[in-house]
Amino acid sequence: MTAAFMDLVDVTIVNIAIPSIQRDAGATFGQIQWITAGYALAFAAGLITGGRLGDIHGRKRLFLIGIGGFTLASALCGFAVNPEMLVASRILQGAMAALMVPQVLSIVHATFPAHERGKVFGLFGAVVGLGAVTGPLLGALLTQWNLFGLEWRPIFLINLPVGIAGLILGSRFITESKAPKALKLDLVGVALVTLGLLMLLYPLIRGRELGWPLWGYVSMAGALVVLAALVAYERRKAARDGSPLVELSLFKVKSFAAGIAVQTVFGVALGIFFLVWTLYMQFGLGWRPLKAGLTGIPFSIAVSTAAGLSVQKLVPRFGRKVLQAGALVLAIGVLLYIWESARHGLAIAPWQMALPLVVMGVGMGLIVAPLTDAILSEVPREHSGSASGLINTVQQMGNALGLGLVSVVFFGVVDDRLTEGARGPAAGAAFVDGFQHALGWVAAVMGVIFLLMFALPRRPAQHVEGAGATEDPSPMTEKEPALVS
């Protein structure tokens, strides 16, 4: 639980401190994107590998390596002497999170019998909700307080005592476990996934600064070739020794394939929104970090409340319609936000953002909690581990892609306005225009997600063969699949 909380807080805490990092460290907007996208990219590329390594070498061992490395990388972030070192340290932090995070639920699964897991996963859900609320607020407080004159650095250094406590408690109380029939690690698959993602995302993030050179378009086109080569290689490897990095047979399951598409596109929307939202409030409106952090509290509370209702009350009764309603409600909230922003301009107040943020939070909560269970509901039991890893990976991949697209949908508009010599309120107005333009794209993406959701199962399966651990042949309770997911 400590590790899960630390990871979630670290993801959300950074966004609120981005303007402080930009001013204090002298980072360019491209480097700011890499501070967030680099973490997401390393996390996405390593999740499946991290889970597989835990099965092979022991989950406790990989957990301790991951949390130790995450703590060390946090220290490197906190003491970074320039933006380049901060970006490199964030990439290392994402890689260590990819070793740590997949072990969390695996260790719970291996440690607790089936009838006790419900309580544990309930606690896990509470920790996730607490982390979502705590991250932005803690980031705002630590940045605003400027402890010991360290500016933004405490947002990373706060991980040190938490990580050390996690290492000590983990080494003492976690029981070691491995998969009884661990598969071999697919190093070629890992290399192809990482290369393909880098070739796609690097030109997106750097393209604006470099004037969109020809090599960037060539690299993005080449990424598709690399990912096609990955598919061909994984097919051959599955036929040869049954241990591919990506279990391609899963995509023959209609609900899984559609769910993966939804998860990827949803990740793109979130990647765009959260970075642009921070830049809008702090650069465009000139708000202090604490004011921006407090503004997000209604959103976080709405997400947590709606998530609990959707899983416990709504989805068992209405099924897929709840997720589709969530996509429409989120789109309505985004459109409301655009309207409020256009109506009030630079004079907008936090309370005037509360309604659209609550509506958006409700929509997101209706989606995020039941989506994983809907994706896994028709997946065969023996492929549950690979399926879960893929879900997490494509979500992070979509997030990294969304962060890369910020160059196009946000900074493209801002640059067009600022090249006219805009300063002061005029510069703020450029950020407001960029925010509204980016949110228009987010609303369009939610429409795409609504249509993709028609391929999800109408009703959640009562007994899901794809959500259990291979070590535990005991039957599942009715509630367990959603909790395990």
C-alpha positions in Angstrom: 0.0 0.0 0.0 2.9 2.4 0.8 4.4 1.8 -2.6 1.1 2.2 -4.5 0.4 5.5 -2.6 4.0 6.8 -3.3 3.7 6.1 -7.0 0.3 7.7 -7.4 1.3 10.8 -5.3 4.5 11.2 -7.4 2.6 11.2 -10.7 0.1 13.8 -9.5 2.4 15.9 -7.4 4.7 16.9 -10.3 2.0 18.5 -12.5 1.2 21.2 -9.9 4.9 22.1 -9.5 5.7 22.3 -13.2 5.7 26.1 -13.5 8.0 26.4 -10.4 10.4 23.9 -12.1 10.2 25.8 -15.3 11.1 29.1 -13.6 13.7 27.9 -11.1 15.5 25.3 -13.2 15.2 27.2 -16.5 13.6 24.3 -18.3 12.1 24.7 -21.7 8.5 23.7 -22.4 9.9 20.7 -24.3 11.9 19.6 -21.2 8.8 20.2 -19.1 6.9 17.7 -21.3 9.8 15.2 -20.9 9.6 15.5 -17.1 6.1 14.1 -17.3 6.2 12.1 -20.5 9.6 10.5 -19.7 8.2 9.0 -16.5 5.1 7.7 -18.3 7.1 6.3 -21.2 9.6 4.4 -19.0 6.7 3.2 -16.8 4.7 2.0 -19.9 7.7 0.3 -21.5 8.7 -1.5 -18.3 5.4 -2.6 -16.8 5.0 -6.0 -18.6 8.7 -6.7 -18.1 8.5 -5.8 -14.4 5.6 -8.1 -13.9 7.3 -11.0 -15.7 10.6 -10.5 -13.8 8.6 -10.7 -10.5 7.2 -14.1 -11.7 10.6 -15.4 -12.6 12.9 -14.0 -9.8 10.5 -13.5 -6.9 7.9 -10.7 -6.4 9.3 -9.6 -3.0 12.8 -9.3 -4.5 11.7 -7.2 -7.4 9.4 -5.1 -5.2 12.3 -4.2 -2.9 14.6 -3.5 -5.9 11.9 -1.3 -7.4 11.1 0.7 -4.2 14.8 1.1 -3.5 15.5 2.3 -7.0 12.4 4.6 -6.9 13.7 6.2 -3.7 17.2 6.7 -5.2 15.7 8.2 -8.4 13.6 10.5 -6.3 16.7 11.8 -4.5 18.4 12.4 -7.9 15.3 14.3 -9.0 15.4 16.4 -5.9 19.1 17.2 -6.2 19.1 17.7 -10.0 21.5 20.5 -11.0 19.9 21.1 -14.4 16.8 20.2 -16.5 18.7 17.5 -18.4 19.5 15.7 -15.1 15.9 16.0 -13.9 14.6 14.5 -17.1 17.0 11.6 -16.9 16.2 11.0 -13.2 12.5 11.1 -14.0 13.0 8.4 -16.7 14.9 6.3 -14.1 12.1 6.9 -11.6 9.5 5.6 -14.2 11.6 2.5 -14.9 11.9 1.7 -11.1 8.1 2.2 -10.7 7.6 -0.4 -13.5 9.5 -2.9 -11.3 7.7 -1.9 -8.1 4.0 -1.3 -9.1 3.2 -4.7 -10.8 4.3 -6.6 -7.7 1.8 -4.8 -5.4 -1.3 -6.6 -6.5 0.6 -9.8 -7.3 2.0 -9.9 -3.7 -1.5 -9.3 -2.3 -2.9 -12.1 -4.5 -0.1 -14.6 -3.4 -0.3 -13.6 0.3 -4.0 -13.6 1.1 -6.6 -16.4 0.6 -9.5 -15.6 -1.8 -12.0 -14.9 1.0 -9.8 -12.2 2.6 -8.8 -10.4 -0.6 -11.9 -8.3 -0.8 -10.9 -6.3 2.4 -7.4 -5.8 1.1 -8.5 -4.5 -2.3 -11.1 -2.3 -0.6 -8.2 -0.8 1.3 -6.2 -0.5 -2.0 -9.1 1.4 -3.5 -9.1 3.8 -0.5 -5.4 4.3 -0.8 -5.7 5.1 -4.5 -8.5 7.7 -3.8 -6.4 9.2 -1.0 -3.4 9.5 -3.3 -5.4 11.2 -6.0 -6.6 13.9 -3.6 -3.3 14.2 -1.6 -0.9 14.5 -4.6 -2.0 17.9 -6.1 -2.6 19.4 -2.6 0.7 18.2 -1.2 2.6 19.4 -4.3 1.0 22.9 -4.0 1.8 23.2 -0.3 5.4 22.0 -0.7 6.0 24.3 -3.6 4.4 27.3 -2.0 6.1 26.9 1.3 9.6 26.8 -0.4 11.1 24.8 2.4 14.7 25.8 3.2 14.7 27.7 -0.1 14.5 24.5 -2.1 11.7 25.7 -4.3 10.1 22.6 -6.0 12.7 20.0 -4.8 10.8 18.8 -1.7 8.1 17.3 -4.0 10.7 14.6 -4.8 12.6 14.5 -1.6 9.5 13.7 0.4 9.7 10.2 -1.2 12.9 9.5 0.7 11.5 8.8 4.2 8.4 7.1 2.7 10.6 4.9 0.4 13.0 3.9 3.3 10.1 3.0 5.5 8.7 0.9 2.6 12.0 -0.9 2.2 12.3 -1.7 5.9 8.7 -2.9 6.3 8.7 -4.8 3.0 11.9 -6.7 3.8 10.5 -7.7 7.2 6.8 -8.5 6.5 6.4 -9.5 2.8 6.5 -13.2 2.0 8.5 -14.2 -1.1 6.5 -15.8 -4.0 7.1 -16.9 -7.6 4.9 -18.2 -10.4 5.1 -22.0 -10.4 5.8 -22.1 -14.2 7.5 -18.8 -14.9 8.0 -17.9 -18.6 11.2 -16.7 -20.0 11.8 -12.9 -20.4 11.3 -11.7 -24.0 14.2 -9.3 -24.3 13.7 -8.7 -28.1 10.0 -7.9 -27.4 11.1 -5.4 -24.7 13.6 -3.7 -27.1 11.0 -3.5 -29.9 8.3 -2.0 -27.7 10.7 0.6 -26.2 12.2 1.6 -29.6 8.7 1.9 -31.2 7.5 4.1 -28.5 10.6 6.3 -28.5 10.4 6.7 -32.3 6.8 7.9 -32.0 7.0 10.1 -29.0 10.4 11.8 -29.3 9.5 13.7 -32.5 6.1 14.7 -31.1 7.7 16.2 -28.0 10.7 17.9 -29.6 9.1 18.7 -33.0 7.7 22.1 -32.0 11.0 23.4 -30.7 13.0 22.1 -33.7 10.5 23.4 -36.3 9.0 20.0 -37.2 12.0 18.6 -39.2 11.6 15.9 -41.8 13.4 13.3 -39.7 10.6 13.6 -37.2 7.9 12.5 -39.6 10.2 9.7 -40.9 10.7 8.6 -37.3 7.0 8.5 -36.5 6.3 6.5 -39.7 9.2 4.2 -38.8 7.6 3.6 -35.4 4.7 1.9 -37.1 7.1 -0.4 -39.0 8.8 -1.3 -35.7 5.5 -2.0 -34.0 4.5 -4.2 -36.9 7.8 -6.0 -36.6 6.9 -6.5 -32.9 3.6 -8.2 -33.8 5.3 -10.5 -36.3 8.1 -11.4 -33.8 5.6 -12.1 -31.0 3.6 -14.4 -33.2 6.7 -16.4 -34.0 7.8 -16.5 -30.4 4.4 -17.6 -29.2 4.5 -20.5 -31.6 8.2 -21.4 -30.8 8.3 -21.4 -27.0 5.0 -20.0 -25.7 6.6 -17.0 -23.9 5.9 -13.8 -25.8 6.0 -10.4 -24.1 2.6 -9.6 -25.6 0.0 -12.4 -25.7 -1.5 -11.6 -29.1 -4.3 -14.2 -28.8 -5.9 -11.9 -26.3 -6.9 -9.5 -29.1 -9.1 -12.2 -30.6 -11.4 -11.5 -27.6 -13.7 -8.7 -28.9 -14.3 -7.1 -25.5 -10.5 -7.1 -24.7 -9.5 -5.6 -28.0 -12.1 -2.9 -27.7 -11.3 -2.2 -24.1 -7.6 -1.9 -24.9 -8.5 0.7 -27.5 -10.7 2.6 -25.0 -7.9 2.5 -22.4 -5.3 3.8 -24.8 -7.5 6.7 -26.1 -8.6 7.5 -22.6 -5.0 7.7 -21.6 -4.4 10.2 -24.4 -7.2 12.4 -23.2 -5.9 12.4 -19.6 -2.3 13.1 -20.7 -3.5 16.2 -22.6 -5.9 17.5 -20.0 -3.8 17.3 -16.8 -0.7 19.0 -18.2 -2.6 21.7 -20.1 -4.8 22.3 -17.0 -1.8 23.1 -14.9 -0.2 25.4 -17.5 -3.5 27.2 -17.9 -4.0 27.9 -14.2 -0.4 28.9 -13.3 1.0 30.4 -16.5 -2.2 31.7 -18.2 -4.1 32.9 -15.1 -1.0 33.5 -13.0 -2.3 31.6 -10.0 0.0 30.4 -7.1 0.5 26.6 -6.8 -1.7 26.4 -3.7 -4.6 28.1 -5.3 -4.3 25.8 -8.3 -4.0 22.7 -6.1 -7.1 23.6 -4.0 -9.1 24.2 -7.2 -8.7 20.5 -8.1 -10.1 19.2 -4.9 -13.8 19.1 -6.1 -12.6 17.1 -9.1 -10.8 14.5 -7.0 -13.7 14.1 -4.6 -16.1 13.7 -7.4 -13.9 11.0 -9.1 -13.6 9.0 -5.8 -17.4 9.2 -5.0 -18.6 8.3 -8.5 -16.0 5.4 -8.7 -17.4 3.8 -5.6 -21.0 4.2 -6.8 -20.3 2.9 -10.2 -18.7 -0.4 -9.0 -21.0 -1.1 -6.1 -24.4 0.1 -7.3 -24.6 1.1 -11.0 -22.6 -1.3 -13.1 -24.2 -4.5 -11.5 -27.6 -3.0 -12.5 -27.0 -1.1 -15.8 -23.7 -2.7 -17.1 -22.0 -1.1 -20.1 -24.4 1.9 -20.1 -22.7 3.3 -17.0 -19.3 3.5 -18.8 -20.9 5.1 -21.8 -22.7 7.6 -19.6 -19.4 8.4 -18.0 -17.9 9.2 -21.4 -20.8 11.6 -22.2 -20.8 13.2 -18.8 -17.0 13.8 -19.0 -17.5 15.3 -22.5 -20.3 17.6 -21.1 -18.0 18.7 -18.2 -15.2 19.5 -20.7 -17.6 21.6 -22.8 -18.8 23.4 -19.7 -15.2 24.2 -18.8 -14.6 25.6 -22.2 -17.7 27.8 -21.9 -16.8 29.0 -18.4 -13.2 29.8 -19.5 -14.4 31.7 -22.6 -17.1 33.6 -20.6 -14.8 34.8 -17.8 -11.4 34.9 -19.5 -8.5 35.9 -17.3 -11.0 36.9 -14.5 -12.3 33.4 -13.9 -12.3 32.3 -10.2 -11.9 28.8 -8.7 -15.5 28.6 -7.6 -16.5 29.2 -11.3 -14.5 26.1 -12.2 -16.2 24.0 -9.6 -19.2 22.9 -11.6 -17.4 21.7 -14.7 -14.8 20.0 -12.6 -17.4 18.1 -10.6 -19.2 17.1 -13.7 -15.9 15.9 -15.3 -15.0 14.1 -12.0 -18.3 12.2 -12.0 -17.8 11.2 -15.6 -14.2 10.0 -15.0 -15.3 8.1 -11.9 -18.0 6.2 -13.8 -15.3 5.0 -16.2 -12.1 4.4 -14.3 -13.4 2.0 -11.7 -15.3 -0.6 -13.8 -13.3 -0.3 -17.1 -10.6 -2.8 -16.2 -13.2 -5.4 -15.1 -15.1 -4.9 -18.3 -11.9 -5.4 -20.3 -11.0 -8.6 -18.5 -14.5 -10.1 -18.2 -14.1 -12.4 -21.2 -10.3 -13.1 -21.0 -9.3 -16.7 -20.3 -8.0 -17.3 -16.8 -4.6 -18.5 -17.9 -3.9 -15.2 -19.7 -5.0 -12.9 -16.8 -1.5 -11.8 -15.9 -0.5 -10.9 -19.4 -3.9 -9.1 -20.0 -3.5 -7.1 -16.8 0.0 -6.0 -17.7 -1.2 -5.0 -21.2 -4.0 -2.8 -19.7 -1.6 -0.9 -17.5 0.9 -0.6 -20.3 -1.5 0.9 -22.9 -2.9 3.3 -20.4 0.6 4.7 -19.7 1.4 4.6 -23.4 -1.7 6.6 -24.1 -0.8 9.0 -21.4 2.7 9.5 -22.8 1.2 10.0 -26.3 -1.2 12.6 -24.9 1.7 14.4 -23.2 3.5 14.4 -26.6 0.4 15.8 -28.4 0.4 18.8 -26.0 3.0 20.2 -28.4 0.4 20.2 -31.2 -3.0 20.9 -29.6 -1.8 23.4 -27.0 1.6 24.9 -27.6 0.8 25.3 -31.4 -2.0 27.7 -30.5 0.1 29.5 -27.8 3.1 29.9 -30.1 0.9 31.5 -32.8 -0.3 34.1 -30.4 3.0 34.8 -28.7 4.9 35.3 -31.9 3.0 38.5 -32.3 5.0 39.9 -29.3 2.3 39.3 -26.7 3.3 39.9 -23.1 1.4 40.2 -19.8 -2.3 39.9 -20.1 -1.9 39.2 -23.8 0.3 36.2 -23.0 -2.2 35.0 -20.5 -4.9 35.2 -23.1 -2.8 33.0 -25.4 -2.7 30.3 -22.8 -6.4 30.6 -22.3 -7.0 30.1 -26.0 -4.6 27.2 -26.0 -6.5 25.6 -23.1 -9.8 25.9 -24.8 -8.4 24.5 -28.0 -6.9 21.5 -26.2 -10.1 20.8 -24.3 -12.0 20.8 -27.6 -9.8 17.8 -28.6 -10.4 16.1 -25.2 -14.2 16.4 -25.8 -13.8 14.9 -29.3 -11.7 12.0 -27.8 -14.5 11.3 -25.3 -16.9 10.9 -28.3 -14.6 8.3 -29.8 -14.5 6.5 -26.5 -18.3 6.4 -26.3 -18.5 4.7 -29.7 -15.7 2.2 -28.8 -17.5 1.2 -25.7 -20.3 -0.5 -27.8 -17.9 -3.4 -28.2 -17.6 -4.0 -24.4 -19.8 -6.6 -22.8 -23.3 -5.5 -22.0 -23.1 -6.9 -18.5 -20.1 -7.7 -16.2 -19.5 -11.4 -15.9 -20.4 -12.9 -12.5 -17.5 -15.3 -12.6 -14.5 -14.1 -14.6 -12.0 -16.8 -15.6 -9.4 -14.1 -16.5 -8.8 -12.3 -13.2 -7.2 -14.9 -11.0 -3.7 -15.8 -10.2 -2.4 -19.1 -11.7 -1.1 -20.1 -8.3 -4.6 -20.1 -6.7 -7.0 -22.6 -8.1 -9.7 -21.7 -5.6 -13.0 -20.4 -7.0 -13.7 -16.7 -6.9 -16.4 -14.9 -5.1 -18.8 -12.8 -7.2 -17.2 -9.5 -6.0 -13.6 -10.6 -6.5 -13.0 -10.0 -10.2 -13.7 -6.2 -10.0 -11.5 -5.9 -6.9 -8.6 -7.9 -8.4 -8.8 -5.8 -11.6 
